[in-house]
Amino acid sequence: MACLSSSKRVFSLFFISNSANRMFFHSFSLCALFLYFCLDCCFARDTITFDNPLNSSKGPLISAGKKFALGFFTPTNGSSYVGIWYYNGLEPRIVWVANRDEPVSNSTTWVFGIGDDGNLMLSDKRNRQNLTALVGISSPSTRSLKLLDSGNLILSEGLDNFSTSVVWQSFHYPTDTFLPGMKINNLVLTSWKSLHDPASGRFSFRQDADRKDQYIITNNELLPYWKSGLSGTSAGDDEISPLVSLMLLNTSYSKTRVSCSMLYPKGNCIDRQTRNQSHDYNNTRLVMGSDGKLRFFTRDNQTDTWSLTWWEPRDRCSVFDACDKFGSCNNKNRVPCKCLPGFKPQSQENWKKGDFSEGCIREYPVCGQHRKEFLKLSMMKVQKPYSEFDVNDTDECRNKCLETCHCHAYSFAEKQTYLRGSEGNLTCSIWTDDLKNSQESYANGGIDLYLRVHLSGNATCRPCGTNIIPYPLSTGPSCGDQKYFKFNCHTENDTGLVSFNANGQTFRVSSINQETQSFSIQVENCTPGDSKEKLLRLPRLSPFFVNGCNVYFAQNNFSIDSVGENKWFYEVELRWKPPPEPICRSFKDCNDWPNSSCKVAHDGKKRCTCNPPFLWNSSKVSCSAATLQQRPGPLEKKTPAYLIILGITTAMLVILCVAFAWNHKRRRMPNRRGNLEFSLHGSARRVLDFINLDDFKEDNKEDIDVPYFNLESILVATDNFAEANKLGQGGFGPVYKGKLPRGQEIAIKRLSRGSGQGLEEFKNEVVLIAKLQHRNLVRLLGYCVKGYEKMLIYEYMPNKSLDSFIFDRSRCVLLDWEKRFDIILGIARGLLYLHHDSRLRIIHRDLKTSNILLDEEMNPKISDFGLAKIFGGKQIEASTERVVGTYGYMSPEYALDGFFSIKSDVFSFGVVLLETISGKRNTGFYQAEQPLSLLGYAWKLWKEGRALDLAEQSLRQSCNAYEYIRCVNVGLLCVQEDPDDRPAMSNVLFMLGSETPSLPIPKRPAYVVRRSLLSSASSSGNQIWITELTTSTLEEGR
């Protein structure tokens, strides 16, 4: 106030003097302006003292030059933090947080300042948090806290400027941001937990302790996520930008001339705005993002905007060990990793799941009697070589690699003219360690790598760079089968590129699978329901045929901003017809086809015909030992005439019998109805015909491909349906345990005569499960029909159902987090099979925890297909006037309007997921303080950043927090109210198994408020659909 009053007096004096005497105008003006700025400084202070702390209800602390501010802020998670940010920016850029892991409530007033013990503290008069742990304080009144224009908050001790010493500074304890003036030496930048949560996240940036002048990003403090300088001088932009390096090492300069190469060492500098411009070193910051990316920003003082000029990792392939040893990464492909030629996945099962952490191993040894060949791979990025030396020519470099069996590859490069001399004109690099961090199609300085491999002979084409071209596919006139010559290699320009030619167009081949005899090409757009002719029109006699369209998305966390975008891949899958025996010119051409000889075949061409007793196996493309199941191929030598006549006669009799039986069956069955039947073919149409029967009798067993059990064997197995063998009771009827004569345990579902739903459900289950074969679906062993008795026989599940574990206080401890997560993945795989991969598209309509059975190894199996519906090939939804299912698991559009689709099952899966990880029932969930359902409670916790609080007590110590939060996120995505917002099961499975740090943000779920469906419906007077609402549960699992 003293400063304020003195300023007013000066202003008064200024006006009086100005009226009296004009000659003093300028002097008094300068004094008045000076004191005006003093007045402003009185209110915008930059220092905190012991008796003058910072109050959360008042304005922030502002540095002298008004560059930074210190104060309280509240992100969207609802808690309050003390932080430093850029002052007067277009939007706040938080650079430091004092209490990132100990937020305070914003419902009370807090002060931030110096405590009685001289430490920094937060207090609201009742609670106090110490933010430092300093000792040896003489008096807290001698300490002061000041915010500098560098963004550094310093705690100093002393009574005057001459005796003041700094005892603590925020630059020594950074959070996620590195500012000019810091020095990286022992500092660690730790990311935020999310974009809106300042708590310590998963990713950390620091100097690499094992490598001089290099840096590392770690995931959860243990796993390397990115490393600088892996490729060394060979190739790559994984080097730290020189400008960033200068900043990290605290080089003393304020401004420097910056060339584009300082920001993009190996890149193309054409049209870069940063080319040879003056750069203000102080207006920069380096941020460790919550998505695992390290970003370097520069600030334009004129527009007050920040520009992103450098970041790493740039894409999926820049992540450390993305494909592990002997794997090659290509960011343009949906599946980025594949093994280098001559190598195979160490674990085929994990590789198919998208887990590339074990890498690849050699298929054949490269030493000994095998060919000493090298495959040239262009545009490759690899890690630093084991050794480098000078040679005179390329042969010398190649021979150096051949000297040891441990050499996997070599490369060479011309030395610059002024370096050439007697020691050699080339620099030779060899790799004897495992090849890691390899990338293909690397345009930014890739090298030619010569990989040591064992290659086959002339019949099979040489690999197209890193792509294996299996027989019979052909890339040229001298290899493969010429009928399959539709592929082109582009190894000189791009080692990862193979193209397929069709209808005058060229398509990029993203993958080739020899095991399934299929390959995929990338297109601009397609829909899974598109006709094969629309996807790709092929000649009638083409050896290739279209299998369908596949749409995939990969979570892209490598866009330049902080928010990842989904990258969509549209691929058309094609298959090739099994080939005949390879064409040959001499016996040497058959050396690569064991057990064959070059002979003239039936088509008049010389082929490598299999020697007896071997037969041509077109699937394995080899001569295999003959078995009873194998039949001679079309190019085998002629069969005796009497066998041909006998075969024709037998075939005609079989055809007549089948025709007679089919005609008899057609006359007994009603006409086919509806559009659905016309969209089904073969066995699917036969299934629907059977389900549409109005009755089901014993003689219908001829129409079902399921083993038939007689009633006597069932009575023996169940001891005449003894009460001791009864496992439970459901809407279908009772379930009994039985034992067959050979000791196999079975479960028998017996249709109750009084069951209103039994007959239709019986027909559904007996047919559908017989057609569905998957490890996560319950297996139907057979059925029995005798008079009024109708029974289904299943494999016995000793661990009963999932609900008997997760909702039981004593048994829930038997399911740790790892097992629960495996169960969730198993259920998701089973549903994906029903929706997309099975011969029939099935909507389950009654997915719940009591319908998830557990085998002896606790593997989940989906059961109870009584309410399931078949969809046609293009059908995506249907409606019904009879709504059946279980309350708590039914989607809102089905329960209220009778509409169901695959998204209805997705909703049920989301409920099952949230129940499995929380141990709480959706229908029986209760909280006294607020009327929320389980879905509403999970939504509330997720919005508040407390998703882990959903876990039951037995899980909180053992669960993987990252996986748990991901499960909550996916579960909430599945139970969104609008079906269009829910992901398909293919996307659900991808998100559950993905390692990407961010997922889509879910919208408000359905049934947020807990209410009684029956009572609310009764009060509205609309009880029509409630009478049809049934449940199909068992008291115990089977």
SVG drawing of the C-alpha trace seen along z (x, -y; Angstrom):
<svg xmlns="http://www.w3.org/2000/svg" viewBox="-50 -28 99 133">
<polyline fill="none" stroke="black" stroke-width="0.4" points="0.0,0.0 3.0,-2.3 4.0,-1.9 0.4,-2.5 0.1,-5.8 3.4,-7.1 2.4,-6.5 -0.8,-8.4 1.1,-11.4 3.5,-11.4 0.7,-11.4 -0.9,-14.4 2.3,-16.2 2.7,-15.5 -0.6,-17.1 0.0,-20.2 3.5,-20.8 2.2,-20.3 -0.3,-23.1 2.1,-25.5 5.1,-25.0 5.4,-23.2 9.2,-23.1 9.2,-20.3 6.8,-18.2 9.2,-15.6 11.0,-15.1 7.8,-14.5 6.4,-12.2 9.4,-9.9 9.1,-9.8 5.4,-9.0 5.8,-6.2 8.6,-4.7 6.5,-4.7 3.6,-3.3 5.6,-0.2 6.7,0.0 3.0,0.1 2.5,2.9 5.3,4.8 3.7,4.5 0.8,6.6 2.7,9.0 5.3,10.4 8.0,13.0 9.0,14.0 7.5,16.0 8.7,15.5 8.0,17.4 5.2,15.0 3.9,14.3 3.0,17.7 1.1,18.2 -2.7,18.5 -4.8,20.7 -7.7,18.2 -5.4,15.4 -3.4,14.8 -0.1,16.6 3.5,15.6 5.0,14.0 8.6,13.8 10.2,10.4 10.2,10.4 6.7,11.9 7.9,15.1 6.7,17.7 4.0,18.0 3.8,20.1 0.4,20.9 -2.4,23.4 -4.1,25.1 -6.8,27.7 -6.8,30.1 -9.8,32.1 -9.2,34.8 -10.6,32.4 -7.6,32.2 -5.4,29.1 -1.7,28.9 1.1,26.3 2.9,25.7 4.9,23.4 3.7,22.4 4.5,19.9 2.9,16.6 0.7,14.8 0.6,17.7 -2.3,18.5 -2.9,21.6 -1.1,22.7 2.0,24.9 2.8,26.5 6.5,27.1 6.8,28.2 4.5,29.6 5.4,29.5 3.0,32.1 2.3,34.2 1.8,37.5 0.1,35.8 -2.7,33.7 -4.9,31.7 -8.6,31.1 -9.8,27.9 -12.8,27.6 -10.7,25.8 -8.2,23.0 -4.5,24.0 -1.3,22.1 2.1,22.9 5.2,21.6 7.9,22.1 7.1,24.2 8.3,23.9 11.1,26.3 12.3,24.3 10.9,26.9 8.5,26.2 5.0,27.2 1.3,27.2 -1.2,26.5 -5.0,25.9 -4.7,25.2 -5.8,28.8 -3.5,30.8 0.1,30.2 2.3,31.8 6.1,31.4 7.4,31.1 11.1,31.1 13.2,32.8 15.9,30.3 17.9,30.4 20.1,28.0 17.9,24.9 18.8,22.1 15.6,20.1 12.7,20.3 12.4,16.5 15.8,16.3 14.6,18.3 12.8,17.0 11.4,18.6 11.8,16.8 10.6,17.6 13.2,16.6 12.7,15.7 14.3,19.0 11.4,20.9 13.6,22.0 12.1,21.8 14.9,21.3 14.9,21.5 17.6,19.3 18.8,18.6 20.4,15.4 19.5,12.0 21.1,9.9 22.2,10.4 25.9,10.8 25.3,13.7 22.5,15.5 23.0,19.1 20.7,21.4 19.7,24.5 17.1,26.0 16.0,25.4 13.3,26.9 15.8,27.3 17.3,30.2 13.9,31.9 12.1,31.7 8.9,33.4 8.2,34.0 9.8,30.8 13.5,29.9 14.1,26.1 17.2,24.2 19.5,23.8 19.0,27.3 21.8,29.9 20.8,33.5 23.6,35.2 21.7,37.0 18.2,35.7 15.2,37.8 12.2,36.6 9.1,38.6 5.9,38.3 2.5,37.4 0.2,40.3 -2.1,39.0 -2.8,35.7 -4.8,34.4 -3.2,36.2 0.2,34.8 0.9,37.9 4.1,39.8 3.5,41.8 5.1,44.9 7.8,43.3 11.1,41.7 13.9,40.0 17.5,39.9 21.1,40.4 22.0,43.9 24.3,45.2 25.8,47.9 26.6,45.7 28.4,42.4 26.6,39.3 23.5,41.4 20.0,41.2 17.2,43.7 13.5,43.7 12.3,46.4 8.9,47.9 8.0,48.4 11.6,47.7 12.8,51.1 12.1,51.8 13.9,49.8 11.4,48.1 13.7,46.0 17.4,45.5 19.4,42.9 22.3,43.7 21.6,47.4 22.4,47.3 25.5,45.1 27.0,43.8 25.4,46.5 22.0,44.8 19.1,43.4 17.6,40.3 17.6,41.9 20.5,39.7 19.6,36.9 19.2,33.6 22.4,31.5 20.3,28.6 18.6,30.8 22.0,32.2 23.4,28.7 20.4,27.9 20.7,31.0 24.4,30.4 23.6,26.8 25.9,25.2 26.4,21.5 24.8,19.4 21.6,17.5 21.3,17.4 22.9,19.4 22.5,19.9 20.5,23.0 20.6,25.0 18.1,27.6 20.6,30.3 20.8,29.5 17.2,30.5 17.0,33.2 20.6,34.7 19.8,37.2 16.7,35.6 15.7,33.6 16.0,29.9 14.2,28.6 11.4,26.2 12.1,26.4 11.3,23.2 14.2,23.8 16.8,23.7 19.7,21.4 17.5,19.1 18.4,17.5 17.2,19.5 16.4,18.2 17.9,20.9 16.0,19.8 12.5,20.2 12.7,24.0 11.5,26.9 11.9,30.7 8.9,32.7 8.5,36.4 5.0,37.2 2.6,39.6 2.4,41.5 6.1,42.4 7.3,39.7 10.1,37.2 9.2,33.9 11.3,30.7 9.4,27.5 10.5,24.0 8.6,20.8 7.9,17.9 7.9,14.7 5.9,12.8 3.0,15.1 3.5,16.7 3.0,20.1 5.0,23.3 6.2,25.5 7.2,29.1 10.6,29.5 11.8,32.9 10.4,36.0 11.3,39.7 10.2,42.4 8.7,41.4 6.7,44.6 6.2,48.2 9.5,49.3 11.5,46.7 10.6,48.3 13.5,50.2 13.6,53.9 10.3,53.6 10.8,56.9 13.6,58.2 16.4,60.4 16.5,61.1 13.1,59.5 12.5,56.7 10.0,53.9 8.0,52.1 5.6,49.3 3.6,49.5 2.3,52.9 -0.6,53.8 1.6,56.3 4.9,54.4 7.2,57.3 8.3,60.3 11.4,62.5 14.3,61.9 14.7,64.5 16.1,67.7 14.7,67.2 11.4,68.2 9.7,67.0 11.1,68.6 7.5,68.9 4.9,69.3 2.0,69.0 3.2,65.7 4.1,64.3 0.6,64.9 -0.8,63.1 1.3,60.0 4.0,60.7 7.3,60.3 9.4,60.1 11.2,63.4 12.3,62.6 13.4,65.1 15.9,68.0 17.6,69.5 15.7,72.2 19.0,73.8 22.6,73.5 24.8,71.4 28.0,73.3 29.0,76.7 27.8,78.1 25.0,75.5 25.3,72.9 27.4,69.9 25.0,67.3 24.2,63.7 20.9,61.9 21.1,58.3 18.6,56.2 18.3,52.6 17.2,49.5 17.8,51.2 18.4,49.6 20.3,51.8 22.1,51.4 25.8,50.6 28.0,53.3 30.2,55.5 33.3,54.3 34.5,52.0 37.7,52.1 39.1,51.0 39.1,53.3 40.1,52.9 37.0,54.5 33.7,56.0 34.9,59.6 37.3,59.0 34.5,57.8 32.4,60.8 35.2,63.2 35.8,61.6 32.2,62.5 32.6,66.1 35.6,66.6 33.3,67.2 30.0,69.0 29.0,66.2 28.9,63.6 25.2,62.9 25.6,60.0 28.0,57.6 27.9,54.2 30.3,51.9 30.5,48.2 32.9,46.1 35.3,43.9 35.4,40.3 38.1,39.4 40.4,37.5 40.3,40.6 41.3,43.1 44.8,44.5 46.9,47.6 44.6,49.1 41.7,49.5 39.0,47.7 36.0,49.3 34.8,49.4 33.6,53.0 31.1,53.6 30.2,57.0 27.6,58.1 28.3,61.1 25.9,60.3 22.1,60.9 20.7,58.4 18.3,56.2 16.4,52.9 16.2,53.7 13.9,51.7 13.1,52.1 11.9,49.6 14.1,47.1 14.3,44.1 16.2,41.8 19.7,43.1 19.2,46.8 22.1,49.1 22.6,52.2 22.8,55.1 24.1,58.5 22.4,61.2 23.9,64.6 21.2,67.2 20.5,70.7 18.5,70.4 16.7,73.1 17.3,73.9 15.8,72.7 12.2,73.8 11.4,71.4 11.9,67.7 14.5,65.8 13.1,63.6 12.0,60.1 14.1,58.4 12.8,59.4 9.7,61.1 9.7,64.9 8.1,65.9 6.8,69.5 6.3,71.9 4.3,71.7 4.2,67.9 6.5,66.4 8.3,63.1 10.0,64.0 10.1,66.4 12.8,68.5 11.3,69.4 8.0,70.6 5.1,71.8 4.4,69.4 0.7,69.6 1.3,67.7 3.6,65.1 1.7,62.0 4.2,60.7 7.0,58.0 10.0,57.4 11.2,53.8 14.3,54.7 16.5,52.1 14.3,49.2 12.5,50.7 13.5,53.9 10.1,54.3 8.0,53.9 6.3,56.7 3.4,55.9 0.6,58.0 -0.7,57.3 -4.4,57.6 -6.6,55.9 -3.8,53.6 -3.4,52.3 -0.5,52.8 -1.3,53.5 1.1,53.5 1.4,56.9 1.4,56.6 1.8,60.2 2.2,63.7 1.2,66.8 2.6,70.0 0.8,72.1 -2.7,70.9 -1.7,70.4 -3.0,66.8 -1.7,63.2 -3.1,59.8 -3.0,56.7 -3.6,53.1 -6.4,51.1 -7.7,47.6 -11.0,48.8 -13.2,51.8 -16.0,53.2 -16.2,56.8 -19.6,57.2 -18.4,56.3 -18.9,58.9 -15.8,60.6 -16.3,59.1 -16.4,55.6 -13.3,56.2 -11.2,57.5 -12.2,58.9 -9.9,61.8 -9.9,63.9 -12.0,67.0 -9.0,69.3 -6.8,67.4 -5.1,69.6 -6.0,66.9 -9.4,66.2 -10.7,63.5 -11.4,64.5 -12.8,61.2 -12.1,57.8 -10.4,57.3 -10.4,54.0 -8.0,53.4 -6.9,50.5 -3.8,49.9 -3.5,47.4 -1.2,44.7 0.6,42.9 3.2,41.6 1.4,38.6 3.2,35.3 0.6,34.2 0.0,35.6 -3.1,37.5 -2.8,40.7 -5.0,41.4 -6.2,44.7 -4.5,45.9 -6.8,47.9 -5.6,50.7 -7.9,52.0 -6.8,55.3 -8.2,57.8 -7.2,61.3 -6.6,63.7 -5.8,67.3 -4.0,69.4 -5.1,72.8 -2.9,75.7 -0.3,76.2 0.5,79.4 4.0,80.9 6.8,78.4 7.9,78.3 11.4,79.6 13.8,79.7 16.3,82.2 16.8,84.4 18.8,81.5 15.7,79.4 14.2,81.9 17.0,81.8 15.0,79.3 12.0,81.7 13.0,84.8 11.6,88.1 10.8,87.0 12.0,87.6 11.7,85.6 9.1,87.5 6.5,86.7 3.2,86.2 -0.4,86.7 -0.5,83.1 2.5,83.9 4.9,81.7 7.9,82.8 7.3,82.5 9.0,83.5 6.8,86.6 6.8,88.2 8.5,91.6 6.4,94.5 5.3,94.8 5.3,91.0 2.4,88.9 2.2,85.2 0.8,83.1 -0.3,79.9 -1.0,78.2 2.6,78.8 4.0,78.5 6.1,81.6 6.2,85.3 4.8,86.9 4.6,90.5 1.4,92.1 -1.3,92.8 -4.7,94.4 -6.3,90.9 -4.3,89.6 -5.5,90.0 -3.3,89.9 -3.0,86.5 -4.1,85.7 -0.6,86.1 0.2,89.5 0.8,92.4 -2.3,94.1 -4.6,96.1 -5.5,99.7 -8.7,99.8 -10.6,102.2 -10.1,99.8 -11.5,96.9 -14.6,98.9 -15.2,100.0 -14.8,96.4 -17.2,95.0 -19.8,97.6 -19.5,96.9 -19.7,93.2 -22.9,93.5 -24.6,95.7 -23.6,93.1 -25.0,90.3 -28.3,92.1 -28.7,92.8 -27.9,89.2 -30.4,87.9 -33.1,90.2 -32.5,89.2 -32.4,85.5 -35.7,85.7 -37.3,87.6 -36.2,84.9 -37.4,82.0 -40.9,83.4 -41.0,83.7 -39.7,80.2 -41.7,76.9 -40.8,74.2 -37.9,72.0 -38.9,68.6 -37.4,65.1 -34.5,63.3 -32.0,64.9 -32.3,68.3 -31.3,67.0 -28.1,65.5 -26.9,68.8 -25.4,71.7 -24.5,75.4 -24.5,76.6 -25.7,73.2 -29.0,73.5 -29.4,77.1 -29.0,75.9 -31.7,73.3 -34.1,75.8 -33.7,78.0 -34.3,75.2 -37.4,74.1 -39.0,77.5 -42.1,77.3 -41.2,80.4 -38.3,82.6 -38.4,86.4 -36.1,89.3 -35.8,90.0 -34.5,86.4 -31.1,87.7 -30.3,88.4 -30.2,84.7 -27.7,83.8 -23.9,84.3 -23.8,85.0 -23.2,88.4 -26.4,90.0 -26.6,91.5 -29.4,94.0 -31.4,93.4 -30.2,96.6 -26.6,95.4 -27.6,92.0 -29.6,93.8 -26.6,95.9 -24.2,92.9 -26.4,90.8 -27.6,93.7 -31.2,93.1 -30.8,89.3 -29.9,89.7 -30.3,86.5 -26.7,86.8 -25.6,86.3 -27.7,83.2 -25.5,80.2 -28.0,77.4 -31.3,76.2 -31.8,73.7 -34.5,72.4 -33.9,75.3 -34.2,77.9 -32.0,79.8 -28.3,80.6 -26.7,83.9 -23.2,85.3 -22.6,88.7 -19.8,91.1 -19.5,93.2 -18.3,96.8 -14.8,95.8 -14.6,93.4 -15.2,90.1 -17.2,87.6 -20.0,85.8 -22.7,83.2 -26.3,83.9 -28.9,81.2 -32.4,82.7 -35.3,80.8 -38.1,80.3 -41.6,81.1 -43.0,77.9 -40.2,75.7 -41.7,73.1 -38.4,72.3 -36.9,75.7 -37.8,77.1 -36.5,74.1 -33.4,73.8 -32.8,77.6 -32.8,77.4 -30.5,74.3 -27.9,75.9 -27.9,79.4 -27.2,77.9 -25.2,74.7 -22.6,76.1 -22.0,79.0 -21.1,76.5 -18.9,74.3 -15.5,75.6 -13.3,73.3 -11.2,73.8 -13.3,71.1 -16.7,72.7 -18.1,75.6 -17.9,78.9 -21.1,80.9 -20.4,84.6 -23.8,85.8 -27.6,85.7 -30.4,88.1 -34.1,88.1 -36.5,90.7 -40.2,89.9 -40.6,86.8 -37.0,87.1 -34.6,84.7 -31.1,84.3 -27.8,82.7 -24.4,84.3 -21.5,81.9 -17.9,82.2 -17.8,82.0 -16.4,78.8 -15.0,79.6 -14.5,75.9 -18.1,75.1 -18.9,71.5 -17.1,68.1 -19.6,66.6 -19.0,69.4 -15.5,67.9 -15.7,64.1 -18.7,63.6 -17.7,66.0 -15.6,64.4 -13.6,67.6 -13.1,68.8 -12.3,65.4 -8.8,65.5 -8.1,68.6 -8.3,66.3 -5.4,63.9 -5.1,61.1 -3.1,63.0 -5.8,65.7 -8.7,63.3 -7.0,61.4 -6.5,64.7 -10.2,65.6 -11.2,62.2 -9.1,62.7 -10.5,66.2 -14.1,65.0 -13.2,62.2 -11.7,64.8 -14.7,67.0 -17.1,64.1 -14.9,63.0 -15.1,66.5 -18.9,66.4 -19.3,63.0 -16.7,63.2 -14.7,66.4 -17.2,69.3 -19.1,70.7 -22.2,69.3 -22.4,65.7 -23.9,66.2 -25.4,63.7 -25.3,65.4 -27.9,63.1 -27.3,64.5 -23.7,64.0 -23.2,63.8 -20.8,65.0 -22.9,68.1 -22.6,69.1 -18.8,69.0 -17.6,72.4 -14.1,73.2 -12.2,76.4 -9.6,78.1 -7.0,75.5 -9.4,72.6 -9.7,71.9 -13.1,70.2 -15.7,71.7 -18.8,70.0 -22.0,72.1 -25.8,72.0 -26.6,71.3 -30.3,71.8 -31.1,68.2 -28.5,67.7 -29.5,66.4 -28.0,67.0 -27.2,64.0 -26.7,64.1 -23.5,63.1 -24.4,59.4 -26.9,59.2 -25.8,57.0 -29.0,56.6 -32.5,58.0 -35.5,57.4 -37.9,59.5 -41.1,59.1 -40.0,61.7 -37.2,60.3 -35.3,63.1 -32.1,62.9 -30.9,62.0 -31.5,58.6 -28.2,56.8 -26.5,58.2 -29.0,57.1 -28.1,54.1 -30.7,51.2 -31.7,51.4 -32.5,55.1 -34.2,54.9 -36.4,51.9 -36.9,52.2 -36.1,55.8 -33.2,54.9 -30.2,57.1 -26.9,57.3 -23.3,58.3 -23.1,55.0 -25.6,56.5 -23.1,59.3 -20.4,56.6 -22.5,54.9 -22.9,58.2 -19.1,58.8 -18.5,55.4 -20.7,56.2 -18.9,59.6 -15.5,57.9 -16.3,55.3 -17.8,58.0 -14.8,60.2 -12.3,57.5 -14.4,56.0 -15.8,59.1 -19.2,57.3 -22.5,58.2 -24.1,55.6 -27.6,56.5 -26.8,56.7 -24.4,53.8 -25.3,51.4 -23.7,48.3 -25.6,46.5 -24.3,43.1 -25.3,42.9 -27.7,44.8 -25.3,46.0 -25.2,49.3 -21.9,51.1 -21.6,49.5 -22.2,46.1 -19.8,46.6 -17.1,47.8 -17.7,44.7 -17.5,42.4 -14.2,43.9 -12.8,43.8 -13.7,40.1 -12.0,39.3 -8.8,41.1 -9.5,43.7 -10.2,46.8 -8.0,49.0 -10.5,48.4 -12.9,50.7 -10.7,53.7 -11.7,56.0 -9.3,56.2 -7.8,59.6 -6.7,58.1 -5.2,54.8 -1.8,56.2 -1.4,58.7 -2.9,56.9 -1.0,55.2 -2.2,51.6 -1.7,50.8 -3.6,53.8 -6.3,53.2 -7.0,49.6 -6.9,50.8 -9.6,53.4 -11.8,50.8 -11.4,48.5 -12.3,51.3 -15.2,52.4 -16.7,48.9 -16.3,48.7 -18.3,51.9 -21.2,50.7 -21.8,47.4 -25.5,46.6 -25.3,46.2 -24.5,49.5 -22.6,47.6 -20.1,46.3 -19.3,49.8 -16.2,51.5 -16.4,54.8 -14.9,57.8 -11.9,57.7 -11.1,54.2 -11.8,55.2 -9.3,58.1 -6.8,55.8 -7.1,53.1 -6.9,55.7 -3.7,57.1 -2.1,53.9 0.8,52.2 -0.1,48.8 -0.5,46.3 -3.8,44.6 -7.3,45.8 -10.5,44.1 -12.3,42.2 -15.7,43.9 -19.0,42.1 -21.5,42.4 -22.6,46.0 -26.2,47.3 -28.0,48.0 -25.8,45.6 -28.4,45.2 -29.4,48.3 -33.1,49.0 -35.6,51.9 -36.5,52.6 -39.6,54.4 -40.9,51.7 -40.1,48.8 -41.8,50.6 -44.8,51.4 -45.2,47.8 -45.3,46.8 -48.0,49.3 -46.0,51.0 -45.6,54.6 -46.0,56.3 -42.3,57.1 -41.6,57.8 -43.6,61.0 -41.2,62.2 -38.1,61.3 -36.7,64.6 -33.4,65.8 -31.4,68.8 -29.0,69.5 -27.8,72.4 -27.5,72.6 -24.1,74.2 -21.7,74.5 -21.5,77.6"/>
</svg>
